[in-house]
Amino acid sequence: MYRTHTCGALRTEDIDKKVTLSGWVQKTRDKGFMIWVDLRDRYGITQLIFDESRTDKAEIEKAKTLGREYVIQVTGTVIERESKNQNISTGDIEVLVDKLTILNASELPPFTIENETDGGEDIRMKYRYLDIRRNPVKNNLIFRSQVTMEVRNFLSQEGFIEVETPYLIKSTPEGARDFVVPSRMNEGQFYALPQSPQTFKQLLMVGGMDKYFQIVKCFRDEDLRADRQPEFTQIDCEMSFVEQEDIMNVFESLTKYLLKKLHDFEIESFPRMTFDHAMKTYGNDKPDIRFGMEFGELNKVAQHKDFKVFNSAELAVGIAVPGGASYTRKEIDKLIDWVKRPQVGALGMVYVKCNEDGSYKSSVDKFYDQEDLAKWAEATGAKAGDLICVLSGDTNKVRAQLSALRMEMAERLGLRKSNEFAPLWVVDFPLLELDEETGHYHAMHHPFTSPKPGQLGLLDTNPGDVKANAYDLVLNVNEIGGGSIRIFDKETQAIMFKHLGFTEEEAKAQFGFLMDAFEYGAPPHGGLAFGLDRLVAILGGQETIRDFIAFPKNNSGRDVMIDAPATLDNTQLSELSIALNLKETE
Amino acid sequence: MYRTHTCGALRTEDIDKKVTLSGWVQKTRDKGFMIWVDLRDRYGITQLIFDESRTDKAEIEKAKTLGREYVIQVTGTVIERESKNQNISTGDIEVLVDKLTILNASELPPFTIENETDGGEDIRMKYRYLDIRRNPVKNNLIFRSQVTMEVRNFLSQEGFIEVETPYLIKSTPEGARDFVVPSRMNEGQFYALPQSPQTFKQLLMVGGMDKYFQIVKCFRDEDLRADRQPEFTQIDCEMSFVEQEDIMNVFESLTKYLLKKLHDFEIESFPRMTFDHAMKTYGNDKPDIRFGMEFGELNKVAQHKDFKVFNSAELAVGIAVPGGASYTRKEIDKLIDWVKRPQVGALGMVYVKCNEDGSYKSSVDKFYDQEDLAKWAEATGAKAGDLICVLSGDTNKVRAQLSALRMEMAERLGLRKSNEFAPLWVVDFPLLELDEETGHYHAMHHPFTSPKPGQLGLLDTNPGDVKANAYDLVLNVNEIGGGSIRIFDKETQAIMFKHLGFTEEEAKAQFGFLMDAFEYGAPPHGGLAFGLDRLVAILGGQETIRDFIAFPKNNSGRDVMIDAPATLDNTQLSELSIALNLKETE
């Protein structure tokens, strides 16, 4: 037996007990006649003491050879500690060692195994198994496990059945790129890894499963932006005989349950906002509502004066930055530079200082008098002491730019508190989205999303105006979940495919099985999927999903620890009936 | 709102309530003035009644158009049923319908949606979503979900953390074939799908995770034997600072917990048997111990007489078939034919009838007298009325043959009861297994399994004799779990790789990251993995794992419902920098 207790277990009431502990050497302090060792495992740290007057000389000699991260086993007696340590749960006691066994030596690790480590991102990824020994990473993984258990408990109690859907499925060129898997037994053919179990969960509804969920890996072969992973985990759900309201109720309850269980955070009910309102008020379909700075549109009050920039703009829109009137000219110039950076892309910024005496001082005083500017202040909700920042241009672009500025100012002002949770629903999304490059419409969510009742006819005349039975759950500027009521009849689905540019043959080849299924009594159904990685990170009060994944990949999709992907030998390729077809590299 | 109650909810106490139900039309009975409809959903069946004297004519006309599997919604009043149906939970009531809405029509399904269907395997696989509506399939999937929840509850309570390991990993030619995934971003390189998370769970132990589990999909590109799936699910576990006994205790407790929870079946403790004993006594390393018929080896008492067949055999071994003395000559001849079938492969069978009067009558009376045969009866435990069946030949082959006969006789005698559970541990497996074709040894479990203490030296002289710290959990003739204590030091692992025929370079290329990890304080660790599909099937009292998988593949690895795998278009191939390289088909 390697241990009687873990390194986090011993307390004052264990004093005088004979115990055996195993773990890693966190650090040693050698005073010659006395040696202290901090012994660490998943559960905590226990101080060991080797004392010349009470411990065998041979054991002391062994203790002197211990290095950091050595794996050892000790047997000894729990004694009261002279100087107690309030920072650790075992801080009242220490173990006076009788016997020390070195189970495994360790090279000096390439970075320190401490809460604050000296290791950079790259080296910690290469030695991820050492990084996981550090409390912040270890605790994130434990937290993730807790979240998934709570999700499963909640959904099971609600009557959801977890059903595993297949990973080796069929490629559908629509949407993001698939990862594919050559089939050896079916020569020249390929499986695809699922981007989501979307069609399978709908088939489970056709199969009468009624309430389905699954915590499941999904795969997307995208060029990786920062903090995207080629494989990611989804809490995937679907329900039958439900309307939008039913689904929102269940998953609002789930989210409340998690916030209560994990943070003892309670919230009555989640606000709801239409997509149009979110775009108009926050320039963003996943607004952060932990703070104000709502958009004020200024077309009415700022156009038709002599200021050409605004007159020629589709939209002039501003926010009131609290306390910003005190910014110096230099600070404001830096802010203007910030919005003009290519990542934001504004052409300039108009500002108005709302002075404490009620007067206004703006960068466009030539064109607007005090009365004009008072209307701007009214539209943006600016109070004395605030700075109104105004951007103008094409509606979609200028909203995105002002949203970026709003988030930046909130960050600078400390308004984005990670321990504060502000969930909301965004509803009434457009069904279709215009691809500005191709001029074609594609599905904003996916091709199975149903339009709002009675709007099907609009598809022919004003496709961009059709709203969907779709909803997103937003938490602290992140979309943590999204879903829709699905189309459940073959005719509507065929119309949708047509409008998305599928020929009948293409639709049949890719989704024929779903269309077939709709022939045999498909129930009304809908669902939702949470991005687990993101959800866990936000619930954990952090932003980087990689910190909540045991073995993440880097931005080139590589696992630098195991050095994957890697080349295959020719036998393996030949068995799979494929060959390399490398692009010219020059 | 589509429903106020499910189709399994209404009882006598709901009488007079106004309710709304939704579901599928199971069947209709039309008496002209009265129509009954059985309405079905996941939760049960509720009888609806349309009565000319109490229901609107328009609704009755609509009801007359209903076909099987139509999806409908009804509103009506719960009334007491005249002729109660004890077979269903809602059998005391029916719903007198006011209003009927047809939510979706249905084509006539290609097979009946009944417990006993008229559909063959192939058609049910193609329309799996309809098959899932049938109680036997639906209940299997619900049962599977229950089992996994119980497993998670148990392991969480035991302090295990569920950690997700990656699916896009690295191919290791050792062992079964990998499924591979071309990487678009890393040209000419491939990921592999995991055959198991073996190395990752060991790295988690190096990372101090202490107790890990995961319910996880694994992938193996094998030629599929009956009831094997290219993707399958494992309950994967690993623990640190443990010996074999610790691991067996945890997973014996888990199995007991499942048997108690799911079947109210209690068992004190699981018997343990060495691999050698299992092979000697049952000819099988996963013996069925629900019944006797243990092997009796007869070399001592049957060799060195004039019967050349036995004298030249490595092993003569028999079983006593209860009541078999009464078999006719013809029945025994058929049994002899059965063991001579190529699937079994025996060259013949010697038998002894143990007559009720204490005398023996054998097929080899010429060579053996009554005293000789009495010794056979003693060795096989045969009693008056039994039939001793004796096979002879090479030890390994004859054991397998007699094991097949033993199972067959047990089946015929009804001794393999699906509601009886007889778990046991098989321990002390050989570390290595001789590949008779190549003459090379390979790892019986996997290359990370540790040898029994002190046996490492034997690897050079008698590799086949080295025993492993490995154990299998066997339930009703199926290995449901297996595991081992792992090697945790670099030197031993290097010796193992050498004996398995890896060059140092090969070992480094494939498992370098694990060898590296062992440099930095790897703890003693070990684990176990359950095959979830098989476990669920056996706990469900059945044998076919496909019946417990929502969307299984056929023996060619195809999903016939979605028709995968499928061809890719050239753009997709080219993006992945691969081309087809089809074999000559002539």
Chai-1 contact restraints between the chains, C-beta under 6 A:
chainA,res_idxA,chainB,res_idxB,connection_type,confidence,min_distance_angstrom,max_distance_angstrom,comment,restraint_id
A,Y2,B,F241,contact,1.0,0.0,6.0,A-B,restraint_1
A,R3,B,F241,contact,1.0,0.0,6.0,A-B,restraint_2
A,S22,B,F241,contact,1.0,0.0,6.0,A-B,restraint_3
A,W24,B,G521,contact,1.0,0.0,6.0,A-B,restraint_4
A,R42,B,G208,contact,1.0,0.0,6.0,A-B,restraint_5
A,R42,B,D210,contact,1.0,0.0,6.0,A-B,restraint_6
A,E69,B,Y520,contact,1.0,0.0,6.0,A-B,restraint_7
A,E69,B,G521,contact,1.0,0.0,6.0,A-B,restraint_8
A,V71,B,G521,contact,1.0,0.0,6.0,A-B,restraint_9
A,V71,B,P523,contact,1.0,0.0,6.0,A-B,restraint_10
A,N104,B,G521,contact,1.0,0.0,6.0,A-B,restraint_11
A,N104,B,A522,contact,1.0,0.0,6.0,A-B,restraint_12
A,S106,B,Y520,contact,1.0,0.0,6.0,A-B,restraint_13
A,S106,B,G521,contact,1.0,0.0,6.0,A-B,restraint_14
A,E107,B,E519,contact,1.0,0.0,6.0,A-B,restraint_15
A,E107,B,Y520,contact,1.0,0.0,6.0,A-B,restraint_16
A,P109,B,Y520,contact,1.0,0.0,6.0,A-B,restraint_17
A,Y129,B,L203,contact,1.0,0.0,6.0,A-B,restraint_18
A,Y129,B,V206,contact,1.0,0.0,6.0,A-B,restraint_19
A,Y129,B,G207,contact,1.0,0.0,6.0,A-B,restraint_20
A,Y129,B,A517,contact,1.0,0.0,6.0,A-B,restraint_21
A,L130,B,Y520,contact,1.0,0.0,6.0,A-B,restraint_22
A,I132,B,G207,contact,1.0,0.0,6.0,A-B,restraint_23
A,R133,B,G207,contact,1.0,0.0,6.0,A-B,restraint_24
A,R133,B,G208,contact,1.0,0.0,6.0,A-B,restraint_25
A,L141,B,V163,contact,1.0,0.0,6.0,A-B,restraint_26
A,I142,B,I161,contact,1.0,0.0,6.0,A-B,restraint_27
A,S145,B,I161,contact,1.0,0.0,6.0,A-B,restraint_28
A,S145,B,E162,contact,1.0,0.0,6.0,A-B,restraint_29
A,M149,B,S156,contact,1.0,0.0,6.0,A-B,restraint_30
A,S156,B,M149,contact,1.0,0.0,6.0,A-B,restraint_31
A,I161,B,I142,contact,1.0,0.0,6.0,A-B,restraint_32
A,I161,B,S145,contact,1.0,0.0,6.0,A-B,restraint_33
A,E162,B,S145,contact,1.0,0.0,6.0,A-B,restraint_34
A,V163,B,L141,contact,1.0,0.0,6.0,A-B,restraint_35
A,V163,B,A550,contact,1.0,0.0,6.0,A-B,restraint_36
A,P166,B,F551,contact,1.0,0.0,6.0,A-B,restraint_37
A,Y167,B,K217,contact,1.0,0.0,6.0,A-B,restraint_38
A,Y167,B,E231,contact,1.0,0.0,6.0,A-B,restraint_39
A,L168,B,E231,contact,1.0,0.0,6.0,A-B,restraint_40
A,I169,B,A564,contact,1.0,0.0,6.0,A-B,restraint_41
A,K170,B,I562,contact,1.0,0.0,6.0,A-B,restraint_42
A,K170,B,A564,contact,1.0,0.0,6.0,A-B,restraint_43
A,K170,B,A566,contact,1.0,0.0,6.0,A-B,restraint_44
A,F179,B,V181,contact,1.0,0.0,6.0,A-B,restraint_45
A,V181,B,F179,contact,1.0,0.0,6.0,A-B,restraint_46
A,V181,B,V181,contact,1.0,0.0,6.0,A-B,restraint_47
A,S183,B,P565,contact,1.0,0.0,6.0,A-B,restraint_48
A,R184,B,D221,contact,1.0,0.0,6.0,A-B,restraint_49
A,M185,B,S556,contact,1.0,0.0,6.0,A-B,restraint_50
A,M185,B,G557,contact,1.0,0.0,6.0,A-B,restraint_51
A,N186,B,P565,contact,1.0,0.0,6.0,A-B,restraint_52
A,E187,B,L582,contact,1.0,0.0,6.0,A-B,restraint_53
A,G188,B,L580,contact,1.0,0.0,6.0,A-B,restraint_54
A,G188,B,L582,contact,1.0,0.0,6.0,A-B,restraint_55
A,Q189,B,P565,contact,1.0,0.0,6.0,A-B,restraint_56
A,Q189,B,A566,contact,1.0,0.0,6.0,A-B,restraint_57
A,Q189,B,T567,contact,1.0,0.0,6.0,A-B,restraint_58
A,F190,B,P565,contact,1.0,0.0,6.0,A-B,restraint_59
A,F190,B,L568,contact,1.0,0.0,6.0,A-B,restraint_60
A,Y191,B,A564,contact,1.0,0.0,6.0,A-B,restraint_61
A,Y191,B,P565,contact,1.0,0.0,6.0,A-B,restraint_62
A,L203,B,Y129,contact,1.0,0.0,6.0,A-B,restraint_63
A,V206,B,Y129,contact,1.0,0.0,6.0,A-B,restraint_64
A,G207,B,Y129,contact,1.0,0.0,6.0,A-B,restraint_65
A,G207,B,I132,contact,1.0,0.0,6.0,A-B,restraint_66
A,G207,B,R133,contact,1.0,0.0,6.0,A-B,restraint_67
A,G208,B,R42,contact,1.0,0.0,6.0,A-B,restraint_68
A,G208,B,R133,contact,1.0,0.0,6.0,A-B,restraint_69
A,D210,B,R42,contact,1.0,0.0,6.0,A-B,restraint_70
A,K217,B,Y167,contact,1.0,0.0,6.0,A-B,restraint_71
A,D221,B,R184,contact,1.0,0.0,6.0,A-B,restraint_72
A,E231,B,Y167,contact,1.0,0.0,6.0,A-B,restraint_73
A,E231,B,L168,contact,1.0,0.0,6.0,A-B,restraint_74
A,F241,B,Y2,contact,1.0,0.0,6.0,A-B,restraint_75
A,F241,B,R3,contact,1.0,0.0,6.0,A-B,restraint_76
A,F241,B,S22,contact,1.0,0.0,6.0,A-B,restraint_77
A,F513,B,M561,contact,1.0,0.0,6.0,A-B,restraint_78
A,F513,B,I562,contact,1.0,0.0,6.0,A-B,restraint_79
A,A517,B,Y129,contact,1.0,0.0,6.0,A-B,restraint_80
A,E519,B,E107,contact,1.0,0.0,6.0,A-B,restraint_81
A,Y520,B,E69,contact,1.0,0.0,6.0,A-B,restraint_82
A,Y520,B,S106,contact,1.0,0.0,6.0,A-B,restraint_83
A,Y520,B,E107,contact,1.0,0.0,6.0,A-B,restraint_84
A,Y520,B,P109,contact,1.0,0.0,6.0,A-B,restraint_85
A,Y520,B,L130,contact,1.0,0.0,6.0,A-B,restraint_86
A,G521,B,W24,contact,1.0,0.0,6.0,A-B,restraint_87
A,G521,B,E69,contact,1.0,0.0,6.0,A-B,restraint_88
A,G521,B,V71,contact,1.0,0.0,6.0,A-B,restraint_89
A,G521,B,N104,contact,1.0,0.0,6.0,A-B,restraint_90
A,G521,B,S106,contact,1.0,0.0,6.0,A-B,restraint_91
A,A522,B,N104,contact,1.0,0.0,6.0,A-B,restraint_92
A,P523,B,V71,contact,1.0,0.0,6.0,A-B,restraint_93
A,A550,B,V163,contact,1.0,0.0,6.0,A-B,restraint_94
A,F551,B,P166,contact,1.0,0.0,6.0,A-B,restraint_95
A,S556,B,M185,contact,1.0,0.0,6.0,A-B,restraint_96
A,G557,B,M185,contact,1.0,0.0,6.0,A-B,restraint_97
A,M561,B,F513,contact,1.0,0.0,6.0,A-B,restraint_98
A,I562,B,K170,contact,1.0,0.0,6.0,A-B,restraint_99
A,I562,B,F513,contact,1.0,0.0,6.0,A-B,restraint_100
A,A564,B,I169,contact,1.0,0.0,6.0,A-B,restraint_101
A,A564,B,K170,contact,1.0,0.0,6.0,A-B,restraint_102
A,A564,B,Y191,contact,1.0,0.0,6.0,A-B,restraint_103
A,P565,B,S183,contact,1.0,0.0,6.0,A-B,restraint_104
A,P565,B,N186,contact,1.0,0.0,6.0,A-B,restraint_105
A,P565,B,Q189,contact,1.0,0.0,6.0,A-B,restraint_106
A,P565,B,F190,contact,1.0,0.0,6.0,A-B,restraint_107
A,P565,B,Y191,contact,1.0,0.0,6.0,A-B,restraint_108
A,A566,B,K170,contact,1.0,0.0,6.0,A-B,restraint_109
A,A566,B,Q189,contact,1.0,0.0,6.0,A-B,restraint_110
A,T567,B,Q189,contact,1.0,0.0,6.0,A-B,restraint_111
A,L568,B,F190,contact,1.0,0.0,6.0,A-B,restraint_112
A,S577,B,N581,contact,1.0,0.0,6.0,A-B,restraint_113
A,S577,B,L582,contact,1.0,0.0,6.0,A-B,restraint_114
A,I578,B,I578,contact,1.0,0.0,6.0,A-B,restraint_115
A,I578,B,N581,contact,1.0,0.0,6.0,A-B,restraint_116
A,A579,B,A579,contact,1.0,0.0,6.0,A-B,restraint_117
A,A579,B,N581,contact,1.0,0.0,6.0,A-B,restraint_118
A,L580,B,G188,contact,1.0,0.0,6.0,A-B,restraint_119
A,N581,B,S577,contact,1.0,0.0,6.0,A-B,restraint_120
A,N581,B,I578,contact,1.0,0.0,6.0,A-B,restraint_121
A,N581,B,A579,contact,1.0,0.0,6.0,A-B,restraint_122
A,L582,B,E187,contact,1.0,0.0,6.0,A-B,restraint_123
A,L582,B,G188,contact,1.0,0.0,6.0,A-B,restraint_124
A,L582,B,S577,contact,1.0,0.0,6.0,A-B,restraint_125
